[in-house]
């Protein structure tokens, strides 16, 4: 009797919870309401089966409960019962599968008037490409992908010269206009998903998959990777902003094309040396940093990272939080660099500065810190050398006191929470693995032992002895 009551209460409780649950689908923001209908049909079919099975079990427990004088009857076959079960099961499966097949048929048939946007997945960020004025995408080659050509475009293909490149996780789409999203991966399997669009698709290396949708509401929507793509999978996020057609066209016109990026070239270190004069007072003539000024070391950081941080300071994506006092001091200096060319020149000069050993100021357990650093190594490299393709800066040789402060800022959301600081946003999530202040000091103490991919004097002497 007790078991039968538990089954009945469980079934009824599940039904009540379904209708009163605080968890619901996100508001629909695309044309794919048919997917919501399919989900509702699935809940109804599986819910009815769930209630029926539990009700039958409760009935069987009560009806056929043990009595001393009753004997079980062995009946190996019951064709009538089997026919009923087969028929009901068939109806249930048809009800589950048929709506999905109709929806899938529409999902893979793209309207003729849909415009195209390419989505590129790479651990651990999204980037985008749009066709230029000619309306055609240029050819891409996997072998051409490198730090200077992250999209892998063929420079000899004239169709690709006007391709619009969005090397950021933020993309805009026009409202009420069908869009075909063409998906490819530079490394492993990803999955591009925007919950409000009810649209998702695997992003495969070596091939181009696709899906289409029509955004129906303006606003900002989070894009996530719905495939376990590596250690930092949960931090692979982007933002899709749906705007009016006019705003979309203005935004596209502001984005660089493939030819413009190549013509821009690298910054001029000599011009950057003159501009760097305004940085010397805090960061030192060789970019070694000055703790008394709370100015970190710059030498050793690549130009792409320096440019991005200067841009963040200028745009307010960094240095605006009230708790970031030293970031607030940096903003006015960044504002004096008035355009991208000046940023590039300063960054090019900083990249030429020599990397010299720093004096440790943090005491921590480097052995324990090594275990924490295994997660960091996925982006920043096993030797802390940084990886430009992953937008991860060099850590080896950087000031340990500054690293502790920035990690604490990431943990507290002082840095990285601005919607335009994409890679800082990822660090906010990753910094949470450092559970306390001791963990911060330990991982930084271990970083202090890294060579950045360069041999240390001790390693040089050991190598010399080995050669003798």
GUPALO-683574 format. One line per field, with one value per residue (C-alpha): residue number from 1; residue in one letter; z, x, y. Coordinates in nm, 2 decimals, decimal comma. Layout:
<pts>
k: (NUM;...)
r: (a;...)
zz: (Z;...)
xx: (X;...)
yy: (Y;...)
</pts>
This chain:
<pts>
k: (1;2;3;4;5;6;7;8;9;10;11;12;13;14;15;16;17;18;19;20;21;22;23;24;25;26;27;28;29;30;31;32;33;34;35;36;37;38;39;40;41;42;43;44;45;46;47;48;49;50;51;52;53;54;55;56;57;58;59;60;61;62;63;64;65;66;67;68;69;70;71;72;73;74;75;76;77;78;79;80;81;82;83;84;85;86;87;88;89;90;91;92;93;94;95;96;97;98;99;100;101;102;103;104;105;106;107;108;109;110;111;112;113;114;115;116;117;118;119;120;121;122;123;124;125;126;127;128;129;130;131;132;133;134;135;136;137;138;139;140;141;142;143;144;145;146;147;148;149;150;151;152;153;154;155;156;157;158;159;160;161;162;163;164;165;166;167;168;169;170;171;172;173;174;175;176;177;178;179;180;181;182;183;184;185;186;187;188;189;190;191;192;193;194;195;196;197;198;199;200;201;202;203;204;205;206;207;208;209;210;211;212;213;214;215;216;217;218;219;220;221;222;223;224;225;226;227;228;229;230;231;232;233;234;235;236;237;238;239;240;241;242;243;244;245;246;247;248;249;250;251;252;253;254;255;256;257;258;259;260;261;262;263;264;265;266;267;268;269;270;271;272;273;274;275;276;277;278;279;280;281;282;283;284;285;286;287;288;289;290;291;292;293;294;295;296;297;298;299;300;301;302;303;304;305;306;307;308;309;310;311;312;313;314;315;316;317;318;319;320;321;322;323;324;325;326;327;328;329;330;331;332;333;334;335;336;337;338;339;340;341;342;343;344;345;346;347;348;349;350;351;352;353;354;355;356;357;358;359;360;361;362;363;364;365;366;367;368;369;370;371;372;373;374;375;376;377;378;379;380;381;382;383;384;385;386;387;388;389;390;391;392;393;394;395;396;397;398;399;400;401;402;403;404;405;406;407;408;409;410;411;412;413;414;415;416;417;418;419;420;421;422;423;424;425;426;427;428;429;430;431;432;433;434;435;436;437;438;439;440;441;442;443;444;445;446;447;448;449;450;451;452;453;454;455;456;457;458;459;460;461;462;463;464;465;466;467;468)
r: (x;x;x;x;x;x;x;x;x;x;x;x;x;x;x;x;x;x;x;x;x;x;x;x;x;x;x;x;x;x;x;x;x;x;x;x;x;x;x;x;x;x;x;x;x;x;x;x;x;x;x;x;x;x;x;x;x;x;x;x;x;x;x;x;x;x;x;x;x;x;x;x;x;x;x;x;x;x;x;x;x;x;x;x;x;x;x;x;x;x;x;x;x;x;x;x;x;x;x;x;x;x;x;x;x;x;x;x;x;x;x;x;x;x;x;x;x;x;x;x;x;x;x;x;x;x;x;x;x;x;x;x;x;x;x;x;x;x;x;x;x;x;x;x;x;x;x;x;x;x;x;x;x;x;x;x;x;x;x;x;x;x;x;x;x;x;x;x;x;x;x;x;x;x;x;x;x;x;x;x;x;x;x;x;x;x;x;x;x;x;x;x;x;x;x;x;x;x;x;x;x;x;x;x;x;x;x;x;x;x;x;x;x;x;x;x;x;x;x;x;x;x;x;x;x;x;x;x;x;x;x;x;x;x;x;x;x;x;x;x;x;x;x;x;x;x;x;x;x;x;x;x;x;x;x;x;x;x;x;x;x;x;x;x;x;x;x;x;x;x;x;x;x;x;x;x;x;x;x;x;x;x;x;x;x;x;x;x;x;x;x;x;x;x;x;x;x;x;x;x;x;x;x;x;x;x;x;x;x;x;x;x;x;x;x;x;x;x;x;x;x;x;x;x;x;x;x;x;x;x;x;x;x;x;x;x;x;x;x;x;x;x;x;x;x;x;x;x;x;x;x;x;x;x;x;x;x;x;x;x;x;x;x;x;x;x;x;x;x;x;x;x;x;x;x;x;x;x;x;x;x;x;x;x;x;x;x;x;x;x;x;x;x;x;x;x;x;x;x;x;x;x;x;x;x;x;x;x;x;x;x;x;x;x;x;x;x;x;x;x;x;x;x;x;x;x;x;x;x;x;x;x;x;x;x;x;x;x;x;x;x;x;x;x;x;x;x;x;x;x;x;x;x;x;x;x;x;x;x;x;x;x;x;x;x;x;x;x)
zz: (0,00;0,09;-0,23;-0,44;-0,26;-0,32;-0,69;-0,72;-0,52;-0,73;-1,06;-0,95;-0,79;-1,11;-1,31;-1,06;-1,06;-1,44;-1,45;-1,15;-1,22;-1,20;-1,49;-1,84;-2,19;-2,26;-2,45;-2,82;-3,04;-3,38;-3,63;-3,47;-3,26;-3,43;-3,21;-2,90;-3,02;-3,08;-2,73;-2,58;-2,78;-2,64;-2,28;-2,33;-2,48;-2,23;-1,95;-2,04;-2,06;-1,73;-1,55;-1,72;-1,63;-1,26;-1,24;-1,37;-1,13;-0,84;-0,96;-1,01;-0,66;-0,50;-0,72;-0,71;-0,36;-0,17;-0,01;0,14;-0,07;-0,41;-0,67;-0,97;-1,31;-1,58;-1,92;-2,16;-2,44;-2,47;-2,83;-2,75;-2,49;-2,72;-3,00;-2,77;-2,65;-3,00;-3,13;-2,84;-2,86;-3,24;-3,19;-2,92;-3,13;-3,43;-3,21;-3,09;-3,42;-3,69;-3,57;-3,54;-3,90;-4,04;-3,84;-3,95;-4,31;-4,28;-4,07;-4,34;-4,63;-4,64;-4,80;-5,12;-4,97;-4,66;-4,63;-4,51;-4,21;-4,14;-3,78;-3,69;-3,37;-3,20;-2,84;-2,68;-2,87;-3,17;-3,47;-3,77;-4,14;-4,38;-4,75;-4,89;-5,16;-5,41;-5,20;-5,22;-4,96;-5,05;-5,04;-4,72;-4,66;-4,33;-4,40;-4,43;-4,07;-3,85;-3,62;-3,90;-4,09;-3,83;-4,08;-4,33;-4,63;-4,96;-5,03;-5,41;-5,43;-5,53;-5,39;-5,04;-5,05;-4,94;-4,69;-4,36;-4,07;-3,71;-3,49;-3,18;-3,01;-3,07;-3,39;-3,50;-3,71;-3,86;-3,72;-3,94;-4,20;-4,27;-4,21;-4,30;-4,05;-4,21;-3,94;-3,94;-3,68;-3,67;-3,42;-3,25;-3,26;-3,12;-3,12;-3,19;-2,98;-2,90;-2,67;-2,75;-3,13;-3,06;-3,30;-3,26;-3,48;-3,45;-3,58;-3,74;-3,83;-4,20;-4,32;-4,33;-4,16;-4,16;-4,01;-4,07;-3,87;-3,88;-3,56;-3,46;-3,16;-3,11;-2,81;-2,69;-2,68;-2,55;-2,78;-2,62;-2,72;-2,65;-2,72;-2,46;-2,65;-2,39;-2,04;-2,07;-2,27;-2,03;-2,10;-2,47;-2,50;-2,74;-2,80;-3,08;-3,10;-3,31;-3,44;-3,70;-4,06;-4,07;-3,76;-3,89;-4,22;-4,03;-3,81;-4,10;-4,27;-3,96;-3,96;-4,14;-4,46;-4,53;-4,77;-4,52;-4,24;-4,47;-4,59;-4,24;-4,16;-3,83;-3,61;-3,64;-3,34;-3,40;-3,40;-3,10;-2,91;-2,93;-2,81;-2,54;-2,37;-2,19;-2,05;-1,91;-1,58;-1,46;-1,66;-1,69;-2,00;-2,07;-1,97;-1,66;-1,45;-1,11;-0,81;-0,62;-0,91;-0,93;-1,30;-1,43;-1,66;-2,03;-2,18;-2,31;-2,40;-2,76;-2,96;-3,01;-2,64;-2,58;-2,85;-2,71;-2,36;-2,48;-2,68;-2,37;-2,16;-2,43;-2,48;-2,11;-2,12;-1,86;-1,59;-1,51;-1,21;-0,89;-0,72;-1,00;-0,88;-1,09;-1,40;-1,36;-1,36;-1,68;-1,88;-1,93;-2,07;-2,31;-2,42;-2,55;-2,81;-3,05;-3,31;-3,39;-3,57;-3,25;-3,05;-3,30;-3,30;-2,92;-2,90;-3,17;-2,96;-2,64;-2,82;-2,89;-2,52;-2,36;-2,11;-1,80;-1,48;-1,22;-0,84;-0,66;-0,40;-0,34;-0,12;-0,22;-0,26;-0,62;-0,61;-0,52;-0,77;-1,05;-1,01;-1,05;-1,35;-1,55;-1,63;-1,72;-1,95;-2,20;-2,31;-2,17;-2,26;-2,05;-2,00;-1,96;-2,30;-2,40;-2,72;-2,95;-3,14;-2,82;-2,71;-2,40;-2,29;-2,17;-1,79;-1,75;-1,63;-1,54;-1,20;-0,94;-0,74;-1,05;-1,14;-0,79;-0,81;-1,15;-1,06;-0,76;-0,98;-1,21;-0,92;-0,78;-1,12;-1,09;-1,43;-1,71;-1,65;-1,91;-2,21;-2,46;-2,27;-2,42;-2,31;-1,97;-1,94;-1,99;-1,72;-1,47;-1,51;-1,51;-1,20;-0,99;-0,97;-0,74;-0,43;-0,18;-0,14;-0,08;-0,42;-0,58;-0,43;-0,51;-0,88;-0,91;-0,73;-0,98;-1,27;-1,13;-1,20;-1,57;-1,85;-2,11;-2,36;-2,31;-2,14;-1,80;-1,70;-1,50;-1,80;-2,02;-1,78;-1,75;-2,13;-2,15;-1,91;-2,10;-2,43;-2,26)
xx: (0,00;0,28;0,47;0,15;0,08;0,44;0,41;0,08;0,21;0,53;0,33;0,09;0,36;0,56;0,26;0,19;0,56;0,56;0,28;0,40;0,78;0,97;1,19;1,06;1,19;1,36;1,13;1,12;1,30;1,30;1,06;1,12;0,80;0,75;1,04;0,86;0,55;0,75;0,90;0,54;0,42;0,72;0,63;0,27;0,34;0,62;0,41;0,11;0,33;0,49;0,16;0,01;0,31;0,31;-0,07;-0,05;0,23;0,03;-0,28;-0,08;0,07;-0,28;-0,46;-0,21;-0,07;0,02;-0,25;-0,18;-0,43;-0,37;-0,15;0,02;-0,10;0,17;0,06;0,36;0,17;-0,13;-0,17;-0,45;-0,23;0,07;-0,14;-0,26;0,10;0,24;-0,03;0,00;0,38;0,36;0,13;0,35;0,67;0,49;0,37;0,73;0,91;0,67;0,66;1,03;1,07;0,85;1,04;1,37;1,26;1,20;1,51;1,75;1,57;1,70;1,48;1,62;1,62;1,84;2,17;2,47;2,70;2,98;3,05;3,39;3,45;3,79;3,88;3,75;3,58;3,36;3,44;3,24;3,27;3,03;3,05;3,15;2,99;3,02;2,79;3,03;3,26;3,63;3,79;3,95;4,22;4,29;4,66;4,65;4,52;4,79;4,82;4,82;4,54;4,31;4,02;4,24;4,14;4,32;4,49;4,49;4,11;3,97;3,63;3,77;3,93;3,61;3,50;3,41;3,60;3,46;3,75;3,53;3,26;3,00;2,80;2,49;2,20;1,91;1,57;1,29;1,54;1,63;1,99;2,18;2,46;2,74;2,95;3,31;3,57;3,94;4,02;3,77;3,39;3,19;2,82;2,67;2,36;2,14;1,86;1,62;1,65;1,57;1,86;2,18;2,41;2,74;3,04;3,28;3,64;3,70;3,35;3,08;2,75;2,46;2,13;1,89;1,65;1,47;1,53;1,20;1,30;1,57;1,80;2,11;2,13;2,40;2,56;2,72;2,91;2,67;2,94;3,21;3,50;3,77;3,86;3,74;3,42;3,19;3,37;3,32;3,05;2,95;2,68;2,44;2,28;1,96;1,91;1,72;1,84;1,98;2,19;2,31;2,43;2,61;2,78;2,90;3,04;3,26;3,41;3,74;3,77;4,04;4,22;4,20;4,36;4,64;4,70;4,71;5,01;5,20;5,27;5,59;5,82;6,01;5,70;5,58;5,90;5,81;5,46;5,58;5,76;5,43;5,43;5,79;5,71;5,50;5,61;5,98;6,19;6,23;5,87;5,98;5,70;5,72;5,55;5,56;5,35;5,13;5,23;5,28;5,55;5,47;5,78;5,71;5,34;5,25;5,13;4,78;4,72;4,86;4,63;4,33;4,38;4,44;4,12;3,94;4,06;3,96;3,61;3,55;3,55;3,82;3,91;3,56;3,48;3,49;3,71;3,97;4,15;4,47;4,27;4,09;4,43;4,52;4,22;4,32;4,66;4,49;4,26;4,57;4,62;4,36;4,33;4,41;4,74;4,88;4,78;4,95;5,27;5,30;5,23;5,49;5,75;5,66;5,70;6,06;6,15;6,37;6,22;6,43;6,39;6,15;6,21;5,95;5,74;5,47;5,52;5,32;5,33;5,45;5,39;5,02;5,00;5,12;4,79;4,59;4,79;4,70;4,37;4,55;4,80;4,52;4,52;4,84;5,07;5,26;5,55;5,33;5,44;5,09;4,90;4,81;4,56;4,36;4,40;4,59;4,88;5,22;5,23;5,59;5,81;5,52;5,50;5,36;5,20;5,02;4,90;4,76;4,57;4,42;4,32;4,14;3,97;3,86;3,72;3,53;3,41;3,60;3,76;3,61;3,24;3,20;3,00;3,27;3,56;3,51;3,83;3,81;3,47;3,62;3,87;3,60;3,47;3,82;3,94;3,66;3,87;4,11;3,90;4,08;4,37;4,61;4,53;4,59;4,93;5,02;4,94;5,12;5,42;5,42;5,40;5,71;5,90;5,80;6,04;5,80;5,94;6,29;6,57;6,68;7,04;7,01;6,87;7,15;7,42;7,26;7,24;7,61;7,71;7,50;7,68;8,02)
yy: (0,00;0,25;0,19;0,24;0,57;0,69;0,62;0,80;1,10;1,11;1,11;1,37;1,58;1,58;1,70;1,98;2,08;2,09;2,35;2,55;2,52;2,85;2,72;2,79;2,83;3,16;3,40;3,32;3,57;3,41;3,24;2,90;2,88;2,53;2,41;2,52;2,34;2,02;2,05;2,09;1,78;1,58;1,69;1,59;1,25;1,16;1,30;1,08;0,77;0,86;0,90;0,59;0,37;0,48;0,45;0,09;0,01;0,14;-0,05;-0,38;-0,34;-0,30;-0,55;-0,83;-0,77;-1,09;-1,30;-1,64;-1,84;-1,67;-1,84;-1,67;-1,77;-1,82;-1,68;-1,65;-1,49;-1,25;-1,15;-0,90;-0,72;-0,73;-0,57;-0,29;-0,23;-0,23;0,01;0,25;0,25;0,32;0,61;0,75;0,73;0,88;1,17;1,22;1,20;1,33;1,70;1,71;1,57;1,85;2,11;1,98;1,99;2,36;2,41;2,29;2,46;2,82;3,09;3,24;3,60;3,50;3,69;3,50;3,53;3,29;3,18;3,05;2,86;2,83;2,74;2,95;3,23;3,30;3,52;3,61;3,69;3,87;3,90;4,24;4,45;4,17;3,95;3,66;3,49;3,45;3,11;2,99;2,73;2,56;2,57;2,95;3,00;3,16;3,46;3,71;3,54;3,38;3,34;3,15;3,36;3,31;3,64;3,56;3,53;3,86;3,77;3,77;4,11;4,29;4,03;4,19;4,03;4,05;3,92;3,95;3,74;4,02;4,03;4,22;4,09;4,28;4,21;4,05;3,94;3,58;3,49;3,18;3,10;2,91;2,74;2,61;2,53;2,60;2,32;2,09;2,02;2,31;2,39;2,74;2,80;3,10;2,98;3,26;3,17;2,80;2,74;2,54;2,34;2,15;2,34;2,08;2,11;2,03;2,11;2,39;2,32;2,57;2,67;2,96;3,18;3,51;3,72;3,87;4,09;4,35;4,30;4,12;3,75;3,52;3,27;2,97;2,66;2,37;2,10;2,00;2,15;2,15;2,26;2,61;2,51;2,70;3,02;3,01;3,28;3,54;3,80;3,83;4,17;4,21;4,56;4,75;4,72;5,08;5,03;4,69;4,85;5,13;4,88;4,67;4,98;5,04;4,69;4,62;4,42;4,16;4,40;4,69;4,48;4,37;4,72;4,86;4,64;4,65;4,95;5,16;5,09;5,42;5,63;5,43;5,51;5,88;5,81;5,58;5,88;5,96;5,60;5,61;5,79;5,49;5,19;5,27;5,33;4,95;4,87;4,69;4,84;5,02;4,87;5,20;5,35;5,04;5,02;4,67;4,54;4,58;4,42;4,08;4,14;4,10;4,40;4,25;4,23;4,58;4,72;4,55;4,67;5,03;5,01;4,87;5,16;5,42;5,26;5,22;4,85;4,86;5,11;5,24;5,02;5,22;4,96;4,97;5,28;5,22;5,13;5,47;5,63;5,46;5,57;5,93;5,82;5,58;5,86;6,05;5,78;5,91;5,63;5,27;5,37;5,54;5,23;5,00;5,21;5,21;4,84;4,77;4,96;4,78;4,45;4,54;4,60;4,34;4,09;4,08;3,87;4,02;4,01;3,79;3,97;3,70;3,40;3,09;2,72;2,68;2,30;2,35;2,64;2,40;2,21;2,52;2,64;2,33;2,50;2,82;2,64;2,56;2,93;3,08;2,79;2,54;2,78;3,09;3,22;3,33;3,24;3,51;3,30;3,25;3,62;3,50;3,72;3,62;3,55;3,44;3,72;3,95;4,12;3,88;4,15;4,27;3,92;3,87;4,20;4,13;3,77;3,92;4,18;3,90;3,70;4,00;4,12;4,44;4,36;4,16;4,22;4,49;4,35;4,46;4,30;3,95;3,78;3,95;3,80;3,45;3,52;3,61;3,25;3,09;3,28;3,12;2,80;2,99;2,93;3,16;3,41;3,12;2,97;3,31;3,34;2,97;2,99;3,32;3,17;2,89;3,13;3,30;2,98;2,97;3,06;3,18;2,92;3,06;2,87;2,99;3,03;2,71;2,53;2,67;2,54;2,20;2,18;2,28;2,01;1,75;1,85;1,81)
</pts>
